[in-house]
Amino acid sequence: MSFASEVKEEVARIEVEDRVKKAQLSAIVKLLSSLNLSNTGLSLSLKTKNAVVIKTISQYFNALYGVKPVLGAIKDEKFDKSNTYLISVDEQAREILEDLDLWTSLGLSQHPSMKFLNNDNMIKGYLTGCFLATGSVNNPNKTNYHLEIVAGEMDHAEFIVKLLKKFFINGKITTRRNQSVVYVKASEQISDFLRLMQASNAVFVFEDVRIQRDFMNNLSRLNNCEIANETKSLEAADKQYESVLYILENNHLEKLSQKDQEMALLRFENPEASLLELSKLYEDRTGTILSKSGVRHRFNKIIELADKYKGREQ
């Protein structure tokens, strides 16, 4: 079972009050249903590949409206062999749509009104219903974090983004196969969305993996930083050694001050020593304390002298 399916299964098991069920069902009907008109009147059809979601829909219709939908399933023989589950509501379709704030004179509305979603619990319920209907979330073990809801029309996508902002979740919109898709990439905000749906187990799993990944990434960055610093130090030491060697080979050592001569000889004797190690060696040899920045300053003068005579030669 995928991580997204596990999340949906956990969310579907959470018992909520009837008005929150209506908010969830409003989102599910909006995203999964189609209207049918026949000589017997108006009916609703919904389909999904998730058995848990279809079971939840059926339970909500029964609990809220006393309606027992007709259930069915179709097996995909060509591709993944999975079932597509169908549900048909032939009773009270129009009344249900009106109660879910989805009915207008033109048919299904773009989305329910904020008068219907009149508090945070209702908004959370609607967003939860959106995820149950068309949402997905990557397993946190994958290389990128990604949660999305296929919103359908652009107006509905913008409405979902507006609802997410109420909980400081920054949803963005893209288009895929002529469908508007709302997505979230930031790991902390995906965790916030899971928490919003009360998916406690999913939050625990997601956070545990995320923290471990972030720790390993930070450790890797620190290692890379240390390697880069070490490489930089070795390159600097090579430059210093080359300058000292040039000065010695061309008899320019006496043109340096006594202190700089001491440092030049220390580098010649210790080609790979760090500035800190040279600072200690200098203190041992002269009895004078010299900081790393002081050692670096000495070498700047040594390199400057070597470059000066090299330039004259050229």
C-alpha positions in Angstrom: 0.0 0.0 0.0 1.3 3.5 -0.9 1.9 6.1 1.7 -1.0 8.2 0.3 -3.3 5.2 0.6 -2.3 4.7 4.2 -3.0 8.4 4.9 -6.4 8.1 3.3 -7.2 5.0 5.3 -6.2 6.6 8.5 -8.2 9.8 7.8 -11.3 7.8 6.8 -11.3 6.0 10.1 -11.5 9.2 12.1 -15.0 9.9 13.5 -16.1 13.5 13.0 -19.4 15.3 13.7 -22.1 15.5 11.1 -21.4 19.0 9.9 -17.8 18.1 9.3 -18.9 15.0 7.4 -21.0 17.4 5.2 -17.9 19.5 4.5 -15.9 16.4 3.5 -18.8 15.1 1.4 -19.2 18.4 -0.3 -15.5 18.3 -1.5 -15.8 14.6 -2.5 -19.0 15.1 -4.5 -17.5 18.3 -6.1 -14.4 16.4 -7.3 -15.7 12.9 -8.0 -19.3 13.2 -9.1 -21.2 13.7 -12.4 -24.9 14.6 -12.8 -27.3 12.4 -14.7 -30.8 13.3 -15.8 -33.3 10.7 -16.9 -37.0 10.2 -17.0 -36.8 9.2 -13.3 -35.2 12.5 -12.4 -31.7 13.7 -11.3 -29.1 11.3 -10.0 -25.4 11.5 -8.9 -22.6 9.2 -10.0 -19.2 9.0 -8.3 -16.2 6.9 -9.1 -12.8 6.4 -7.6 -10.1 3.7 -7.4 -9.8 3.9 -3.7 -12.1 1.3 -1.9 -11.7 3.2 1.5 -13.0 6.4 -0.1 -16.0 4.7 -1.7 -16.9 3.1 1.6 -16.7 6.5 3.3 -18.9 8.1 0.7 -21.5 5.4 1.1 -21.5 5.7 4.9 -21.8 9.5 4.8 -24.8 9.4 2.4 -26.5 6.9 4.6 -25.7 8.6 7.9 -26.5 12.2 6.8 -29.4 11.6 4.4 -30.7 8.0 5.0 -29.8 7.1 1.4 -28.3 3.8 0.5 -26.3 4.3 -2.7 -25.9 1.6 -5.4 -22.3 0.3 -5.4 -20.4 -1.3 -8.2 -16.9 -2.1 -9.5 -15.1 -2.4 -12.8 -11.8 -4.2 -13.2 -9.3 -2.6 -15.6 -8.2 -5.6 -17.7 -5.7 -3.7 -19.9 -3.5 -1.8 -17.6 -3.0 -2.2 -13.8 -5.8 -4.7 -13.3 -7.1 -2.5 -10.4 -10.8 -1.9 -9.7 -12.6 1.3 -10.3 -15.4 1.7 -7.8 -18.7 3.3 -8.7 -21.5 4.7 -6.6 -24.9 5.9 -7.7 -27.3 8.1 -5.8 -30.7 8.1 -7.3 -32.7 9.5 -4.4 -32.7 13.1 -3.2 -29.8 14.0 -5.5 -30.9 17.6 -5.8 -31.7 18.0 -2.1 -28.3 16.6 -1.2 -26.5 18.9 -3.5 -28.4 21.9 -2.1 -27.6 20.8 1.4 -23.9 20.5 0.5 -24.0 24.0 -1.0 -23.1 22.7 -4.5 -26.3 23.4 -6.4 -27.1 26.4 -8.6 -29.6 26.9 -11.4 -26.9 26.0 -13.8 -26.0 22.7 -12.1 -23.0 21.9 -9.9 -21.3 25.1 -8.5 -17.6 25.8 -8.7 -17.3 25.3 -4.9 -19.3 25.8 -1.7 -19.6 29.3 -0.2 -17.7 30.5 2.9 -21.1 30.8 4.5 -21.2 27.0 4.3 -17.6 26.6 5.5 -18.2 29.0 8.4 -15.5 27.9 10.8 -12.1 26.2 10.9 -13.4 22.7 11.5 -15.6 23.0 8.4 -12.7 24.3 6.3 -10.5 21.5 7.6 -13.2 19.0 6.7 -13.5 20.4 3.2 -9.7 20.2 2.6 -9.7 16.6 4.1 -12.5 15.7 1.6 -10.5 17.1 -1.3 -7.5 15.0 -0.3 -9.7 11.8 0.1 -11.1 12.4 -3.3 -8.1 13.3 -5.5 -5.2 13.9 -3.2 -1.8 12.2 -3.1 1.4 12.6 -1.1 4.8 11.2 -1.8 6.4 8.7 0.6 8.8 10.8 2.7 11.6 8.3 1.8 11.6 9.6 -1.7 14.0 12.2 -2.9 11.4 15.0 -3.1 8.5 16.0 -0.9 5.2 16.5 -2.8 1.5 16.7 -1.9 -1.2 17.5 -4.4 -4.9 17.7 -5.0 -6.4 17.5 -8.5 -8.8 20.4 -8.2 -10.4 20.3 -11.7 -11.3 23.8 -12.7 -9.0 26.8 -12.0 -11.7 28.6 -9.9 -11.8 25.5 -7.6 -8.0 25.4 -7.4 -7.8 29.0 -6.4 -10.5 28.4 -3.8 -8.4 25.5 -2.3 -5.3 27.7 -2.2 -7.3 30.3 -0.4 -8.5 27.8 2.2 -4.9 26.5 2.7 -3.6 30.0 3.4 -5.9 30.2 6.4 -3.6 27.6 8.0 -0.4 29.2 6.7 0.1 26.5 4.0 1.4 27.9 0.7 -0.4 26.0 -2.1 0.6 26.6 -5.7 -1.3 25.7 -8.9 -0.1 23.9 -12.0 -2.0 22.4 -15.0 -1.8 18.8 -16.0 -4.0 17.2 -18.7 -6.3 20.2 -18.7 -6.8 19.8 -15.0 -5.8 22.4 -12.4 -3.7 20.8 -9.6 -2.9 22.4 -6.3 0.5 21.3 -4.8 2.7 21.8 -1.8 6.4 21.1 -1.8 7.7 22.4 1.5 8.1 19.4 3.9 7.0 21.4 7.0 3.8 22.5 5.3 3.1 19.0 4.1 3.4 17.9 7.7 1.1 20.7 8.7 -1.5 19.5 6.1 -1.3 16.0 7.5 -1.8 17.4 11.0 -4.7 19.4 9.7 -6.4 16.2 8.7 -5.7 14.7 12.1 -3.6 11.9 10.4 -1.4 11.5 13.6 0.3 8.3 12.5 1.1 9.7 9.1 2.6 12.8 10.8 4.8 10.7 13.0 6.1 8.6 10.1 6.6 11.7 7.9 8.4 13.7 10.6 10.5 10.8 11.6 11.8 10.2 8.1 12.1 14.0 7.4 14.2 14.6 10.5 16.5 11.7 9.7 16.9 12.9 6.1 17.5 16.5 7.2 20.1 15.2 9.7 21.9 13.2 7.1 21.7 16.1 4.6 23.2 18.5 7.2 25.9 16.0 8.0 26.7 15.6 4.4 26.8 19.4 3.9 29.2 19.7 7.0 31.4 17.0 5.5 31.5 18.7 2.2 32.2 22.0 3.9 35.1 20.5 5.8 36.5 18.9 2.7 36.2 22.2 0.8 38.0 24.0 3.7 40.7 21.4 3.8 41.2 21.6 0.1 41.4 25.4 0.3 43.9 25.1 3.1 46.1 22.7 1.2 46.0 25.0 -1.9 47.0 27.9 0.3 49.8 25.9 1.8 51.0 24.9 -1.7 51.1 28.6 -2.7 53.0 29.5 0.4 55.5 26.7 -0.1 56.1 27.6 -3.7 56.7 31.2 -2.8 59.2 30.3 0.0 61.0 27.9 -2.3 61.3 30.6 -5.0 62.7 33.0 -2.4 65.3 30.5 -1.1 66.4 29.3 -4.6 66.9 32.9 -5.7 68.6 34.1 -2.5 65.9 36.6 -1.5 65.4 35.4 2.1 67.4 38.3 3.6 65.0 40.8 1.9 62.4 39.6 4.5 62.2 40.7 8.1 63.6 38.4 10.7 60.1 37.4 11.8 59.0 36.7 8.2 62.2 34.7 7.6 61.4 32.5 10.6 57.9 31.8 9.1 59.3 31.1 5.7 61.7 28.5 7.1 58.9 26.9 9.1 56.8 26.5 6.0 59.8 25.1 4.1 60.3 22.5 6.8 56.5 21.8 7.2 55.0 21.9 3.7 51.6 20.5 4.7 51.2 22.1 8.2 48.1 24.1 8.9 48.2 27.8 10.0 47.4 26.7 13.6 50.2 24.1 13.6 52.6 26.7 12.2 51.5 29.1 14.9 52.4 26.6 17.6 55.7 25.8 16.0 56.5 29.5 15.7 55.8 29.9 19.5 58.0 26.9 20.3 60.9 28.2 18.2 60.7 32.0 19.1 58.8 32.1 22.4 56.5 34.6 20.7 52.7 33.9 20.5 51.3 34.5 17.0 47.7 34.0 16.0 46.5 32.3 12.9 45.6 35.7 11.3 49.2 36.8 12.2 50.6 33.7 10.5 48.4 34.4 7.4 49.6 38.1 7.4 53.3 36.9 7.4 52.6 34.7 4.4 50.8 37.4 2.5 54.1 39.5 2.7 56.2 36.4 1.7 53.9 35.7 -1.3 54.0 39.4 -2.2 57.8 39.5 -2.2 58.0 36.3 -4.4 55.4 37.7 -6.8 57.3 41.0 -7.0 60.5 39.3 -8.1 58.7 36.9 -10.4 57.1 39.9 -12.1 60.5 41.6 -12.6 61.8 38.4 -14.3 58.9 38.4 -16.7 
